[in-house]
Amino acid sequence: MRFASHRDIARAVERAVRRAELPVAQSAGFSPHPKISYAGGAPTGAASEAEFLEISLTARLDPRAVRVRLDEALPDGIDVIEVADLAEAQAPRLAASEWEVVLPGIALDEATKAVETFLAAPHAEVERLTSNGVRRLDTRAGVASLEVVRRATTEGEPGCVILRMVVRHLTPAVRPEDILAAFRAMCALEPSSPALVTRLAQGPLGTDFAADGHDEADITAGAPRPVGQDAAVGQVMATRLDAEDATMATTASVSVYEQLPRGAERPDEAGCAREPDERDRPNARNRATEQRAS
């Protein structure tokens, strides 16, 4: 599943929801689609053990039953670890991600020097090719913590180093491959084969975020980690009921479809912008009146 794109994952989830016969809510409009939202999917080529999504349902179901039914319907490699009802539990604030990056063919001293150089630099800009052209982004601003896991050289294979990094969710997003590109530009660090990237957790940032001069409102207790007992080892999925359920209306967030007033009158056309026509002109209105009178 490391090489499955975000659209592939979304398509697999939608098919699994139909196989599991979950009463998923549909969007309004000419082409309805299931109300499933995703929070920051992992980039193609990176594995993940902590993905979040929300599914809007039209009936109240037991979260444990939803987990079993959906997990059985999903293909191998996509596992549902936990399901929570957002009418009873608050959705976690995903402010950062913890990543594990395996660098084959890199010695411990080389990786340590690259990490120290990167952390000491005030800025580490790299270029990324996007659909709108080449874009420059500062990778240093997105890294909250970065360290070398030294046990990789003693317990793992020799010549293989593992990095652990906590990356903030910024716009544009800073990805682990961008940080490796900064290593390549600053220290000529190049692994012998493509790095293996895995997202271990998502969640709020810890108190060390305050050391960088950010607002206290952005700081919550605890390190970046998924919410739930077993959420750190797999995909976390949350369900919520449709806002039409009166028991949820006071606690669950209302979608834009339920915010539309029922039976509301049209707004005053005097304040609406529209194309002028012949009837808006005084002479045209006079001619129309004379024709009706005749």
Buried (B, 14 or more C-beta within 10 A) or exposed (E): BEEBEBEEBBEBBBEBBEEBEBEBBEBEEEEEEBBBEEBBBBBEBBBBBBBBBBBBBBEBBEBEEBBBBBBEBBEEEBBBBBBBBBBEEEBBBBBBBBBBBBBBEBBBEBBBBBBEBBEEEEEBBBEBEEEEEEEEBBBBBBBBBBBBBEEBBEEEEEBBBBBBBBBBBEEEBBBBBBBBBBBBBBBEBEBEEEBBBBBBBBBBBBEEBEEEEEEEEBBBEEBBBBBBEEBBBBBBBBBBBBBEBEEBEEEBEEBEBBEEEEEEEEEEEEEEEEEEEEEEEEEEEEEEEEEEEE
